[in-house]
Amino acid sequence: MTSVQDLIRKKRDGKMLANEEIKTFIDAVTNKTIQDCQTGAMLMAIWQKGMVPEEVETLTREMMSSGEVMSWPKEWAGLVVDKHSTGGVGDKVSLVLAPALAACGCKVPMISGRGLAHTGGTLDKLESIPGFNIHQSAAQILEILGSVGCCIVGQTETLVPADRVLYDLRDATSTVDSLPLITASIVSKKGAESLSALVLDVKFGRAALYKDLDSARELAQSLVHAGNLLGMRTAAALSCMDAVIGRCVGNSLEVMESLETLKGRGPEDLMELVTTLGGLLLQMTGSVSDLSEGRRKISDAVIGGAALSKFQAMMEAQGVANETARVKESAKAPPGCGCISRLRVRLQIRSLACRGR
Ligand code: URA
């Protein structure tokens, strides 16, 4: 059997890894039979030499099946959706969008991430709410989706455990901005959620992992291709990340700004992202006839307070004490924590025809 050293050498020398070899590497990562320094060396070899699409597909599938792949009641067919961002500064879209989608009748089992490189992590933001528990088992996720409609959780020992290990080591080894590694990390998590539809917010600009539009477009294509291969109806939006989203940066400040948004007082750029990405997902599930109807429906859920009720119910279901979750008076977002970004969302709806669930 090939040793891990052989696999690292092969990728270091720019050769293509066979499916079996990628499986061996991911099994070793998952079963912790490989040293962190070896994993770091392999990550750096992949960062430097890249991977061909076939290797990316295998890496994604192996990471997805390193843990449980969730299954849902058949009445939810077509309704299980999610969005994922490649990482931004002040990006609190998930905190508003997941409950807004739940208020529109979708099921959102969001497996999210921590901060990577300079970009903020949704999980870190949620953990600034006292009691919020990002560690939920597959059975608990099913229960929360049944009662609330959305949850936001982290990778665990049983849910995409390979991504949990690789994610941290990529951050520690400066190997975050790699097309194959980002693709496999994001799409493996979404594949484990057994989604009907997935929308990806791919950032470009000064504060994004990829600075220029062309590389972001290439990443979007890779993500959409991998998502569709896994049977999820997948689309991507390219959005500009030259300035902070909204006005606040910092975990608890971003939670406060999200609450303001859920009370109908959110900044325009954040609302534009939320309504566009959410509207797109509603269109992909077939529950609205076009994007503008989808955007309107999401906006109504936010402005009318239905999304806030879902957010409060999600907090309670994930461990936040009732009196903390029931936010009575407005927690005002501090002024001037960042400049208001002028957002440009470019929709790149790609290859919607797929083997979706
Ligand atoms: N989000 C992820 O989950 N993984 C990445 O690699 C980048 C953003």
Boltz pocket constraint, residues with backbone or C-beta under 6 A from the ligand:
constraints:
  - pocket:
      binder: B
      contacts: [[A, 85], [A, 86], [A, 87], [A, 112], [A, 113], [A, 116], [A, 176], [A, 181], [A, 182], [A, 183], [A, 185], [A, 186]]
      max_distance: 6.0
